[in-house]
């Protein structure tokens, strides 16, 4: 009798524990569903897209007659038609830095032949630079794993303009060289509203090429004050702090779509056995899938939703960080990087995506480009001062009447960028990511 009571009590406790676990599991799944739904609702409340279709509508349409991307498309096609050229600068444009030796006559002929072959494409690139708005004909409503082709073509076009700018500089055609640099910045601006991280990185690469060309030009220039004033305005326009948040917003939509696809794949209710089969057959297939694939257990236990919730919250942190001002953005990016390094391995899917994208690294890379743009703006103002006064300024405080109403701040510490006179020129620099290490300084140097 006592033995029977013992087993009855044990069975009762097991049943009670099972019921408690089941209730806890239901509450866990229900709370996850509510939390993920709340995150999605909060995104909608901010008028931001969630689905890829919404993202495609969020990327502003541009009327055909006002769309510089159509002209750029013609330039891309024109370059592709000449891709058979055997000119050695075709695939790897060699652009001389100020410290390099001057090109020989043979080098000049090769470059000029290369540019002559692509004169139509260059004319189209310059034409597109006069159009302020662009939207490339891509459908963001369809998930694309491969990079969009226009991004590679944009970077190839930037190298072409880089060669043209260097060639004009070698021939002391300062005005044409300045136009080439302006077209380089316009090329990067064509991506300013494209809400993709890969597009933003392509934009940064085009800006890097433009900065290098500008540095070469200012080191051997005879530009007028009007040319320098225009270049200063172009640099100020390029210092746009809104694009990175837009790129993260688009990336979040891609991640949400990825989780939706995994949920569809791992849902046991959609097991690959039709309803015409018997219940026992469907049950056996479902059990086989459940125990043969960790992914199904991961989804069944709610970890997929938990992972998605984590992804949404991290991406929201990226977006909010990208919307803060410098230098607070730097501190927050460093904190995000530390948290990313110590993420739980249980976030199986989001961990891989977030590490692959490396949002904190992109934020810091964007800050480095901002520092370069601001240093270049100061260099242009220094050149205007030199043109007016016949000498370099002693300090940056002398630049007030020359296009700088306020000195651009170093994005890494919020202080003024540093200016140093050199024996044959000057340098404008930022402390960079590691302010204690001078090797990380971001410097714009003009020597002449």
DATAKA-V359207 format. One line per field, one symbol per residue. phi: phi as a letter, one per 20 degrees, with the letter a starting at -180 (. if undefined). psi: psi as a letter, one per 20 degrees, with the letter a starting at -180 (. if undefined). burial: I if it has 16 or more other C-alpha atoms within 10 Angstrom, else O. A space follows every 50 residues. Layout:
phi->???
psi->???
burial->???
This chain:
phi->.ffffffffffffffffffffffffffffffffffffffffffffemdfd effffffffgfcggfddffffffffffffffdffgegfefecgedfegef fffffffffffffffffdfffffffffffedfdbbffddffdfdfegfff ffffffffffffffffffffelefffffffffffffffffdfdfecffff fffffffffffffffffffbdcfeffffffffffffffedeeffffffff fffffffffffffffefffdgfcfffffffffffffffffeecgfffgfg enffffffffgfffffffffffeeefegfffffffffffffdffffefef ffffffflggfffffffffgfffffffffffffffffedmbeffcfffeg edndfbffeffecmeffeccfdgcqacdcdfmfdfedffegdcddcca
psi->gggghghggghggggghggghgghgghghghggggghhgghhghhjkqqg rhghghhhopqpqgijohhghhhhhghhghijiiqjpijghmpopprhir qqqrhgggggghgghhhkhggghhghghiiphqqoqmqoiippohqqphh ghhghhhhhghgggghghghjkmgghghggghhghhghhijhjomqghhh hhghghhggggghgggghilqkqrhgghgghghghhhhmojihghhghgh hhhggghghgghghhiohikqlpriiqrhhghgggghghgiiohhhgggh ijhghhghggghhghhggghgiirrqjhhgghhhghgghhhkqpihmggh ggghhghmghhgghhhhhhgggghhhgghghghhghhhijrqqgriiijg jljnhqppqpihiirqqqppprhkcrppqqiagnhioiijqopopoo.
burial->OOOOOOOOOOOOOOOOOOOOOOOOOOOOIOOIOOOIOOOIOOIOOOOIII IIOOIIOIIOOOOOOOIIIIIIIIIIOIIOOOOOOOIOIIOOIOIIOIOO OOOOOOOOOOIIOIIOIIIOIIOIIIOIIOIOIIIIOOOIOOOOOOOOOI IOIIIIIIIIIIIIIIIIIIOIIIIIIIIIIIIIIIIIIIIIIIIIIIII IIIIIIIIIIIIIIIIIIIIIIIOIOIIIIIIOIIOOIIOIOIIIIIIII IIIIIIIIIOOIIOOIOIOOOOOOOOOOOOOIOOOIOOIIOOOOIIIIII OIIIIIIIIIIIOIIIIIIOIIIOOIIOIIOIIIOIIOOIOOOOOOIOII IOOIOOOOIIOIIIOIIIIIIIIIIIIIIIIIIIIOIOOOOIIOOIOOIO OIIIOOIIIIIIIOOOIIIOIOOOOIIIIIIIIOOOOOOOIIIIIIIO
